[in-house]
Amino acid sequence: MEALIPVINKLQDVFNTVGADIIQLPQIVVVGTQSSGKSSVLESLVGRDILPRGTGIVTRRPLILQLVHIDSEDRRKTSEENESRKKGSTYRGIEGEEWGKFLHTKNKIYTDFEEIRREIEAETERMSGNNKGICDEPIHLKVFSPHVVNLTLVDLPGITKVPVGDQPKDIEILIRELIFKYISNPNSIILAVTAANTDMATSEALKVAREVDTDGRRTLAVVTKLDLMDAGTDAMDVLMGRVIPVKLGIIGVVNRSQLDINQKKAVTDAIRDEYAFLQKKYPSLANRNGTKYLARTLNRLLMHHIRDCLPELKTRINVLAAQYQSLLNSYGEPVEDKSSTLLQLITKFAAEYCHTIEGTAKYIETAELCGGARICYIFHETFGRTLESVDPLGGLTTIDVLTAIRNATGPRPALFVPEVSFELLVKRQVKRLEEPSLRCVELVHEEMQRIIQHCSNYSTQELLRFPKLHDAIVEVVTSLLRKRLPVTNEMVHNLVAIELAYINTKHPDFADACGLMNNNIEEQRRNRMRDLPAAVPRDKAANSGSQSSSSGEQPDGGTGNWRGMLRRGEDSTGGERAMPQPPYSSSPHKGHAVNLLDVPVPVSRKLSAREQRDCEVIERLIKSYFLIVRKNIQDSVPKAVMHFLVNHVKDCLQSELVGQLYKTGLLNDLLTESEDMAQRRNEAADMLKALQKASQVIAEIRETHMW
């Protein structure tokens, strides 16, 4: 059991070599208010004056103090061995039986404990300033002595309320955060120090301890300054746990006064006087209080605590070792064959880029659509729905239709609806499909650009090692996409232009639609004739309808021709659609000439049956033909984008990258690692070695059946 604390010290040394604080090792954290006697308690445990002393805040940086017990007999034997035998000794070449070592001074040995104290003061001022400032960077000190027990303690700045000197206004918050950083470690034992001449119920140390250790399983209370209590009072109730019970116990100690420190009173003399005081003042409790009992208790508690923590500690170390092994693998090995490495990286990127488009990539995105899946979504959801939302008659009013019909007839009244008006209007509507088609190309181009970043982040992490190669690959692929964009846009523009170039009124779907509309119009004409009043002879109504029919059946016949619709039937003459027409001005006065150009143009009037019929027929024809063209565009644009952009980039990417980048003159520049990559690889390797060594240390303990 006693060997467990040196094991933790070994683990602490292992992780100190890499400057890491990723493992929370078992240790004793000393907390208390300013001037409560924390430093005096630590010096009593060490048996030496090693800590800065004075008034106000003295401890301004965490001090991690490792006490290592060495056997004086072994030390004496070691000093007597010859130089060849001493090479394996940890303590060779050291004069004296006690010494110290700082982590920041590497292997320098301090045998003068006054020099240790000065070094702590100097290191504190170096990081915290010389006017009461604090710093959370710890000082690591290891003390070897035959007079100490194996312990690892952390001395923290005392809890204070009011800032002094150049301390920030939130000094209380900063100190509390620093304290919680250490006591929140579940593997730590909290040593809560409270002065006996203060009310135990107001102890700040016990208060902060309870915030993180609610059940009190890892808190030990220490009552200092038993000799400074008011006359007629004692700490019997406090030490017996009657005031505030503490599970791990309450231990009272007597500190050296400032006068004793100034007069250089030895710690051993102070411990002797402490024992005499306890025997006189608290005879029944003397054997369960005092510095020596405190040291033995801390040693025992820490050993049991270490024993309980080791299994979880081993698991944590193994998990971290696996994580750092994976991290080190991701950094890769130093490049030896640059030509081969460059070709492999280029090939792998090109393959991953194509696999992402095809949906066969190793790393599948789960948060959003990516690559080929997103391109498919653009084609069939975004582009498809956009085309379907385009109204065949959008932006086209009845006035526009009627105006087009009139303009197409010129100065002569038309017997039939001119075909040129239909072509003019339907081209105008088909032209509206070009903008969403070009937008589809743009969206696919953007997704092809996003795939580059996706491959860099997830698929080919090796590229992160070589930022210049990564940037060069991005530039080549971006340039290739940029060159294909105008070609694809031109093709999509031509698809719309092809539809505009020839209005195929003989298209099978369009002829079927015309025939259906002809039948509907004929049926409406028969229905209107049945609804005629009895006073109107049906033969006259039929003749009036047949006259208009016979006059048009000579040049064109058959219900399949769209002009045939215009020769069959008339709409009702009642509630027809209204055409805007302003009221005419009043009659001119007699004797005044009338300027026909000054007569207002009609803006509202009812459409005649002929006009209403012509407009409806044209609108139906436009809608029918527009739907045919929209279906063609919806099918042909994705095919064009795939051929001219997506598939072309997939087919040419490998050769383009090799042709642009696989050059002897670019090898050294492209395969230059980022500035911090080598450093991160070394840090990961060092951390992995430390974790593996720590795992071996714990494995050795298991072999000796210590737990």
C-alpha positions in Angstrom: 0.0 0.0 0.0 2.8 2.4 0.9 4.2 2.1 -2.6 1.0 3.5 -4.2 1.9 7.1 -3.6 5.3 6.8 -5.3 3.5 5.3 -8.2 1.3 8.4 -8.5 4.5 10.5 -8.2 5.9 8.5 -11.1 2.7 9.2 -13.1 2.9 12.9 -12.2 6.5 12.9 -13.5 5.5 11.2 -16.7 2.8 13.8 -17.5 5.0 16.7 -16.4 7.5 15.8 -19.1 4.9 16.5 -21.7 3.4 19.4 -19.9 0.0 17.8 -20.0 -2.9 18.0 -17.5 -5.2 15.6 -19.2 -5.2 13.0 -16.4 -6.6 13.9 -13.0 -4.3 12.2 -10.6 -5.1 11.7 -6.9 -3.7 14.6 -4.8 -4.4 16.6 -1.7 -5.7 20.2 -2.4 -5.2 22.7 0.5 -7.9 25.4 0.6 -8.6 28.2 3.1 -9.0 31.9 3.6 -6.0 34.2 3.4 -3.8 34.0 6.4 -5.6 30.9 7.8 -2.3 29.1 8.2 -2.3 26.9 5.0 1.4 27.5 4.3 2.3 26.8 7.9 0.5 23.5 7.7 2.5 22.5 4.6 5.8 23.6 6.1 5.0 21.5 9.1 4.5 18.5 6.9 7.7 19.1 5.0 9.7 20.0 8.2 11.4 22.8 6.4 10.9 26.5 5.7 10.3 26.5 2.0 7.3 28.8 1.3 7.3 32.6 1.0 6.0 34.2 4.1 4.6 37.7 4.9 1.3 39.6 5.3 -1.6 39.7 2.9 -1.7 37.3 -0.1 1.5 35.4 -0.3 0.6 32.3 -2.3 -0.2 33.7 -5.7 0.4 30.6 -7.9 -0.6 27.0 -7.3 2.2 25.0 -5.8 2.1 21.3 -6.6 4.3 19.8 -3.8 5.4 16.2 -4.0 6.9 14.8 -0.8 9.1 11.7 -1.5 10.2 9.6 1.5 13.7 8.2 1.2 15.3 5.8 3.6 18.3 7.4 5.3 20.1 4.0 5.5 19.7 3.5 1.8 20.8 7.1 1.2 23.9 6.6 3.3 24.8 3.3 1.5 24.3 5.0 -1.8 26.7 7.8 -0.9 29.4 5.3 0.0 29.2 3.3 -3.2 31.8 3.9 -5.9 31.1 5.9 -9.0 30.5 2.9 -11.2 27.9 1.6 -8.8 26.3 5.0 -8.4 25.3 5.4 -12.0 22.0 3.6 -11.4 21.2 5.7 -8.3 18.7 8.4 -8.4 20.4 10.3 -5.6 24.1 10.1 -6.7 26.2 13.2 -6.4 23.9 14.9 -3.8 25.4 16.3 -0.6 23.0 16.1 2.3 20.0 13.9 3.1 17.3 16.3 1.9 16.9 18.2 -1.4 14.4 19.6 -3.8 13.9 19.8 -7.6 11.7 22.2 -9.6 10.1 21.1 -12.9 10.9 24.5 -14.6 14.7 24.2 -13.7 14.9 20.7 -15.2 17.6 18.6 -13.4 19.0 21.3 -11.0 19.2 20.1 -7.4 18.5 22.4 -4.5 20.0 21.3 -1.1 19.6 24.7 0.4 15.9 25.1 1.3 16.3 28.9 1.6 17.3 28.8 -2.0 14.1 26.8 -2.8 12.0 29.5 -1.1 13.7 32.3 -3.1 13.2 30.3 -6.3 9.4 30.1 -5.5 9.3 33.8 -4.9 11.2 34.6 -8.1 9.0 32.2 -10.2 5.9 33.6 -8.7 6.9 37.2 -9.6 7.9 36.2 -13.1 4.4 35.0 -13.9 2.2 36.9 -11.5 4.0 40.3 -11.2 5.4 41.8 -8.1 2.3 43.5 -6.7 -0.2 40.8 -5.4 -1.4 39.5 -8.8 -2.2 35.8 -9.2 -1.6 33.3 -11.9 -3.1 29.8 -12.5 0.1 28.3 -14.0 1.4 25.9 -11.3 4.9 25.6 -9.8 6.0 22.0 -9.5 8.3 21.2 -6.6 9.5 17.7 -5.5 11.1 17.3 -2.0 13.1 14.2 -1.1 13.6 13.6 2.6 13.8 10.7 5.1 11.6 12.9 7.4 8.5 13.1 5.2 5.8 10.7 4.3 4.8 10.2 0.7 2.3 12.9 -0.2 1.2 15.0 -3.2 -0.2 18.4 -2.1 -1.4 21.5 -3.9 -1.1 24.8 -2.1 -3.6 27.4 -3.6 -4.0 31.2 -3.1 -6.1 32.0 0.0 -9.7 33.1 -0.5 -10.0 36.8 -0.3 -12.7 39.4 -0.7 -11.1 42.8 -1.3 -8.5 43.4 -4.1 -5.2 45.0 -3.1 -2.3 46.4 -5.2 -2.6 45.7 -8.9 -5.1 42.8 -8.3 -8.2 43.0 -10.6 -11.5 44.0 -9.1 -12.8 40.5 -9.6 -9.9 38.9 -7.6 -12.4 37.0 -5.4 -14.0 35.3 -8.5 -10.6 34.5 -10.0 -9.4 32.8 -6.9 -12.6 30.9 -6.5 -12.4 29.7 -10.1 -8.8 28.6 -9.5 -9.7 26.7 -6.4 -12.7 25.0 -8.1 -10.4 23.9 -11.0 -8.4 21.7 -8.5 -11.1 20.6 -6.0 -13.5 19.7 -8.8 -11.1 16.8 -9.6 -13.0 13.8 -8.3 -9.6 12.1 -7.5 -8.5 14.9 -5.1 -8.8 15.0 -1.3 -9.8 18.5 0.0 -7.9 19.7 3.0 -10.1 22.5 4.3 -8.1 24.8 6.6 -9.9 27.0 9.1 -8.4 29.1 12.0 -9.6 28.2 15.5 -10.1 31.8 16.4 -12.9 32.2 13.8 -16.4 30.8 13.8 -16.4 27.3 12.2 -19.9 28.0 10.9 -18.6 30.7 8.7 -15.7 28.7 7.3 -15.2 29.6 3.6 -13.0 26.5 3.1 -15.7 24.1 4.2 -18.3 26.1 2.2 -16.4 25.7 -1.1 -15.6 22.1 -0.3 -19.2 21.2 0.1 -20.1 22.8 -3.2 -18.1 20.0 -5.0 -18.1 17.3 -2.4 -21.7 17.3 -1.2 -21.5 14.1 0.7 -18.2 14.9 2.3 -16.4 11.7 1.3 -13.2 13.4 0.3 -13.0 16.4 2.7 -10.7 16.6 5.7 -10.9 19.6 8.0 -7.8 21.2 9.7 -8.2 23.7 12.5 -5.1 25.9 12.9 -4.0 28.4 15.6 -5.4 26.4 18.5 -3.1 28.5 20.8 -4.6 31.8 19.7 -8.2 31.3 20.9 -9.7 33.8 23.3 -9.1 33.2 27.0 -11.7 30.9 28.5 -12.6 29.2 25.3 -11.4 26.0 23.6 -12.0 24.0 20.4 -13.1 20.8 22.1 -16.6 20.9 20.5 -15.1 21.7 17.1 -12.5 19.0 17.2 -15.1 16.4 18.4 -17.3 17.3 15.4 -20.1 18.6 17.4 -20.3 22.0 15.7 -19.9 20.8 12.0 -19.3 17.1 11.4 -16.8 16.2 8.7 -16.7 12.5 7.5 -13.0 12.2 7.2 -12.4 14.0 10.5 -11.2 17.2 12.0 -7.6 17.6 13.1 -6.2 20.5 15.2 -2.7 21.9 14.8 -0.6 24.7 16.3 1.3 26.9 13.9 4.4 28.9 14.4 3.7 32.6 15.0 5.2 35.3 12.9 7.6 36.0 15.7 8.7 32.4 15.7 9.3 32.6 12.0 11.3 35.9 12.3 13.4 34.3 15.0 14.1 31.3 12.8 12.4 28.8 15.1 12.9 25.4 13.6 9.9 23.4 12.5 11.0 20.4 14.7 11.0 22.7 17.7 7.6 23.9 16.8 6.2 20.4 16.5 7.7 19.6 19.9 6.0 22.6 21.4 2.8 21.7 19.6 2.8 18.3 21.3 3.3 19.9 24.7 0.4 22.3 24.1 -2.0 19.5 23.1 -1.1 17.4 26.1 -1.7 20.3 28.4 -4.9 21.8 26.7 -6.5 18.8 25.1 -5.0 15.7 26.8 -7.8 13.4 25.7 -7.4 14.4 22.1 -3.6 14.9 21.9 -3.0 11.6 20.2 -5.5 12.4 17.4 -4.3 15.9 16.7 -1.1 17.6 15.8 1.1 17.8 12.7 2.5 14.3 12.9 -1.0 12.7 13.2 -2.1 14.9 10.3 0.8 13.7 8.1 0.0 10.0 8.9 -3.7 10.6 8.3 -3.1 12.3 5.0 -0.8 9.5 3.9 -3.3 6.9 4.8 -6.2 8.7 3.2 -4.2 9.3 0.0 -3.2 5.7 -0.2 -6.7 4.4 0.1 -7.9 7.0 -2.3 -5.3 6.1 -4.9 -6.2 2.4 -4.5 -9.9 3.3 -5.3 -9.0 5.5 -8.2 -6.4 3.3 -10.0 -8.9 1.1 -11.9 -10.7 4.1 -13.4 -7.4 5.8 -13.9 -6.1 2.9 -15.9 -9.2 2.9 -18.1 -8.8 6.6 -18.7 -5.2 6.2 -19.7 -6.0 3.4 -22.1 -8.8 5.4 -23.8 -6.5 8.5 -24.1 -3.7 6.3 -25.5 -6.1 5.0 -28.2 -7.2 8.5 -29.0 -3.7 9.9 -29.4 -2.7 6.9 -31.5 -5.5 7.7 -33.9 -4.5 11.4 -33.8 -0.9 10.5 -34.6 -2.0 8.3 -37.4 -4.0 11.2 -38.9 -0.8 13.3 -38.9 1.0 10.7 -41.0 4.6 9.9 -41.2 7.3 12.3 -42.5 7.5 12.2 -46.3 10.3 10.3 -47.8 9.3 9.6 -51.5 7.8 13.0 -52.4 7.0 12.0 -56.0 5.1 8.9 -55.0 3.3 10.7 -52.1 2.2 13.6 -54.4 0.7 11.2 -57.0 -1.0 9.2 -54.3 -2.6 12.2 -52.7 -3.8 13.5 -56.1 -5.2 10.2 -57.1 -6.9 9.7 -53.7 -8.5 13.2 -53.9 -9.8 12.6 -57.4 -11.2 9.2 -56.5 -12.9 10.6 -53.4 -14.3 13.5 -55.4 -15.9 11.1 -57.9 -17.1 8.8 -55.1 -18.8 11.6 -53.4 -20.7 12.4 -56.6 -21.6 8.8 -57.1 -22.6 8.2 -53.5 -20.0 5.6 -52.8 -17.7 7.8 -50.6 -16.2 6.2 -47.4 -17.4 9.1 -45.3 -21.1 9.6 -45.7 -22.6 12.9 -44.6 -25.5 12.4 -42.2 -26.4 16.0 -41.3 -27.3 17.2 -44.9 -27.5 16.2 -48.5 -24.1 16.2 -50.2 -22.5 15.4 -53.6 -24.6 13.4 -56.0 -27.6 13.3 -53.7 -27.8 17.0 -53.6 -27.4 17.3 -57.3 -30.3 14.9 -57.7 -32.3 17.0 -55.3 -31.5 20.1 -57.3 -32.7 18.4 -60.5 -35.9 16.9 -59.4 -37.0 19.0 -56.4 -35.6 22.5 -56.7 -35.5 22.8 -60.5 -38.6 20.6 -61.1 -40.8 22.4 -58.7 -39.6 25.8 -59.9 -40.6 24.9 -63.5 -44.0 23.5 -62.3 -44.6 26.8 -60.5 -44.3 28.8 -63.7 -47.8 29.7 -64.8 -48.2 29.0 -68.6 -50.2 32.3 -68.9 -48.2 34.2 -66.3 -47.7 37.9 -67.2 -50.1 37.5 -70.1 -53.4 39.4 -69.9 -56.4 39.2 -72.2 -55.6 42.6 -73.5 -52.1 41.3 -74.5 -53.7 38.4 -76.3 -56.2 40.6 -78.1 -53.6 43.2 -79.0 -51.3 40.5 -80.4 -54.2 39.2 -82.6 -55.0 42.7 -83.9 -51.4 43.6 -84.6 -50.9 40.3 -86.5 -53.9 41.1 -88.8 -52.7 44.6 -89.9 -55.3 47.0 -91.3 -57.6 44.3 -92.6 -60.3 42.7 -90.4 -59.4 39.1 -89.8 -61.8 36.2 -90.6 -59.6 33.8 -88.6 -57.2 34.1 -85.7 -53.7 34.7 -87.3 -51.2 31.9 -86.5 -48.4 34.4 -86.0 -50.1 35.8 -82.9 -50.0 32.4 -81.3 -46.3 31.9 -82.1 -45.5 35.4 -80.9 -47.2 34.8 -77.5 -46.1 31.2 -76.9 -42.4 32.2 -77.6 -42.8 34.9 -75.0 -43.9 32.4 -72.5 -41.4 29.7 -73.4 -38.6 32.3 -72.9 -39.5 32.4 -69.2 -38.1 28.9 -68.8 -34.5 30.0 -69.5 -33.9 31.8 -66.2 -34.7 28.8 -63.9 -32.8 26.5 -66.2 -29.6 28.7 -65.9 -30.2 28.9 -62.1 -30.2 25.1 -62.1 -26.7 25.1 -63.7 -25.5 27.6 -61.1 -26.8 25.5 -58.2 -25.1 22.3 -59.5 -21.9 24.3 -60.0 -22.0 25.5 -56.4 -22.5 22.0 -55.1 -19.5 20.7 -57.2 -17.5 23.5 -55.5 -18.7 22.4 -52.1 -17.6 18.8 -52.7 -14.0 20.0 -52.8 -14.3 21.2 -49.2 -16.1 18.0 -48.2 -13.3 15.8 -49.5 -10.7 18.0 -47.8 -12.4 17.8 -44.4 -13.6 14.3 -44.3 -12.1 12.1 -47.0 -8.5 13.1 -47.5 -7.3 14.5 -44.1 -3.7 14.0 -45.3 -4.2 17.2 -47.4 -4.4 19.1 -44.1 -0.7 18.3 -43.6 0.2 20.1 -46.8 -1.7 23.4 -47.0 0.0 24.5 -50.3 -1.0 21.2 -52.0 -4.5 21.6 -50.6 -4.7 25.2 -52.0 -3.3 24.1 -55.4 -5.8 21.2 -55.7 -8.7 23.6 -54.8 -7.4 26.0 -57.4 -7.2 23.4 -60.2 -10.6 22.0 -59.5 -12.2 25.4 -59.2 -10.6 26.4 -62.5 -11.9 23.3 -64.2 -15.4 24.0 -62.9 -15.1 27.6 -64.0 -14.2 26.6 -67.5 -17.1 24.2 -67.8 -19.7 26.7 -66.5 -20.0 28.9 -69.6 -20.1 25.8 -71.8 -22.9 24.3 -69.8 -24.8 27.6 -69.7 -24.4 27.9 -73.5 -25.9 24.5 -74.0 -28.8 25.2 -71.7 -29.4 28.5 -73.5 -29.4 26.6 -76.7 -32.0 24.1 -75.4 -34.4 27.0 -74.9 -33.4 28.6 -78.2 -34.1 25.3 -79.9 -37.7 25.4 -78.6 -38.1 29.0 -79.7 -36.7 28.3 -83.1 -39.5 26.1 -84.3 -43.1 26.0 -82.9 -44.1 22.5 -83.9 -47.9 22.7 -84.1 -47.9 19.2 -85.5 -46.5 17.8 -82.2 -48.6 14.7 -81.4 -49.5 15.9 -77.9 -50.4 19.4 -79.2 -52.6 17.9 -82.0 -54.5 15.8 -79.4 -55.0 18.8 -77.2 -56.4 20.8 -80.2 -58.8 18.0 -81.1 -60.1 17.8 -77.5 -60.7 21.5 -77.4 -62.5 21.4 -80.8 -64.9 18.8 -79.4 -65.5 20.9 -76.3 -66.3 24.0 -78.4 -68.7 22.0 -80.6 -70.5 20.7 -77.6 -70.8 24.2 -76.1 -72.3 25.4 -79.5 -74.9 22.6 -79.4 -75.8 23.4 -75.8 -76.4 27.1 -76.6 -78.7 26.1 -79.5 -80.8 24.0 -77.2 -81.1 27.0 -74.9 -82.4 29.4 -77.6 -85.9 30.9 -77.1 -88.8 29.4 -79.0 -89.3 32.6 -81.0 -85.9 32.2 -82.7 -86.0 29.6 -85.5 -83.3 27.0 -84.9 -82.6 26.8 -88.6 -81.6 30.5 -88.6 -79.4 29.9 -85.6 -77.9 26.9 -87.3 -77.5 28.8 -90.5 -75.7 31.7 -88.7 -73.3 29.2 -87.2 -72.9 27.2 -90.5 -72.1 30.3 -92.4 -69.1 31.1 -90.3 -68.1 27.4 -90.4 -68.5 27.0 -94.2 -66.4 30.0 -94.9 -63.4 28.5 -93.0 -63.8 24.8 -93.9 -62.6 25.4 -97.5 -58.9 26.2 -96.7 -58.6 23.9 -93.6 -60.5 20.8 -92.5 -60.4 18.2 -89.7 -60.7 18.7 -86.0 -57.1 18.0 -85.4 -56.0 21.3 -86.8 -55.8 24.1 -84.2 -57.3 26.6 -86.7 -60.4 24.3 -86.9 -61.3 25.4 -83.4 -61.8 28.9 -84.5 -64.4 27.8 -87.1 -66.7 26.0 -84.6 -69.1 27.6 -82.3 -69.4 30.9 -80.6 -69.5 31.9 -77.0 -72.7 33.3 -75.4 -73.3 37.0 -76.2 -74.3 37.8 -72.6 -71.7 38.1 -69.8 -68.5 38.2 -71.8 -65.1 39.3 -70.4 -64.7 43.0 -70.2 -62.0 44.8 -72.0 -60.8 48.1 -70.5 -62.3 51.1 -72.3 -62.6 54.8 -71.2 -65.8 56.6 -71.9 -65.8 58.7 -75.1 -65.7 62.4 -74.8 -68.8 64.4 -75.4 -69.7 65.4 -78.9 -67.7 68.3 -80.3 -69.3 71.7 -80.6 -70.7 72.6 -83.9 -68.4 74.6 -86.1 -65.2 73.1 -84.6 -63.1 70.5 -86.5 -62.6 67.2 -84.8 -59.0 65.9 -84.5 -59.3 62.1 -84.5 -55.9 61.7 -82.8 -57.2 63.6 -79.8 -60.1 61.2 -79.3 -59.4 59.1 -76.2 -58.6 55.4 -76.8 -61.2 53.1 -75.2 -59.9 51.4 -72.0 -62.9 49.4 -71.0 -65.6 47.7 -73.0 -67.2 44.3 -73.2 -65.6 41.8 -75.5 -67.6 40.7 -78.4 -68.4 37.0 -78.7 -65.8 36.7 -81.5 -63.1 38.4 -79.4 -63.8 36.4 -76.4 -63.7 33.2 -78.4 -60.4 34.1 -80.1 -58.7 35.0 -76.8 -59.8 31.8 -75.1 -58.6 29.7 -78.0 -55.2 31.4 -78.1 -54.8 31.0 -74.3 -55.7 27.3 -74.4 -53.2 26.8 -77.3 -50.5 28.6 -75.4 -51.0 26.6 -72.3 -51.1 23.3 -74.2 -47.9 24.0 -76.1 -46.1 25.5 -73.0 -46.7 22.4 -71.0 -45.1 20.3 -73.8 -42.0 22.6 -73.9 -41.8 22.7 -70.1 -41.7 18.9 -70.1 -39.0 18.8 -72.6 -36.9 21.4 -70.7 -37.4 19.6 -67.4 -36.0 16.5 -69.0 -33.2 17.9 -71.2 -31.6 20.5 -68.8 -30.5 17.9 -66.2 -29.1 15.7 -69.0 -27.2 18.6 -70.4 -25.8 19.6 -67.0 -24.7 16.0 -66.3 -23.0 15.7 -69.6 -21.3 19.1 -70.0 -20.5 19.7 -66.3 -20.7 16.8 -63.9 -19.5 13.9 -66.0 -16.9 16.0 -67.8 -15.4 17.1 -64.5 -15.4 13.5 -63.2 -13.7 12.2 -66.3 -11.1 14.9 -66.6 -10.3 15.6 -62.9 -7.5 13.1 -62.5 -5.7 14.0 -65.7 -6.2 17.8 -65.0 -4.7 17.5 -61.5 -1.7 15.4 -62.6 -1.0 17.7 -65.6 -1.1 20.8 -63.5 0.5 19.6 -60.2 2.7 16.5 -60.9 5.8 18.4 -61.8 9.3 17.9 -60.4 9.7 21.7 -59.8 6.6 21.8 -57.6 7.3 18.7 -55.4 9.2 20.4 -52.5 6.9 23.4 -52.4 3.6 21.4 -52.6 4.7 18.9 -50.0 5.8 21.4 -47.4 4.0 20.7 -44.2 2.2 23.4 -42.2 4.3 25.1 -39.6 2.6 23.5 -36.7 2.1 20.1 -38.2 5.5 18.8 -37.2 5.1 20.2 -33.8 1.7 18.7 -33.3 3.0 15.3 -34.5 5.9 15.4 -32.0 3.5 16.5 -29.2 1.1 13.7 -30.0 4.0 11.2 -30.1 5.4 12.4 -26.8 1.9 12.2 -25.2 1.4 8.7 -26.6 4.7 7.6 -25.1 3.8 9.2 -21.7 0.4 7.4 -21.7 2.0 4.1 -22.7 4.6 4.5 -19.9 1.9 5.4 -17.4 -0.1 2.3 -18.5 3.1 0.2 -17.9 3.5 1.7 -14.4 -0.1 0.7 -13.5 0.4 -2.7 -15.0 3.4 -3.3 -12.8 1.3 -2.5 -9.7 -1.3 -5.1 -10.8 1.4 -7.7 -11.2 2.4 -7.1 -7.6 -1.3 -7.6 -6.5 -1.5 -4.3 -4.9 -5.2 -4.0 -5.8 
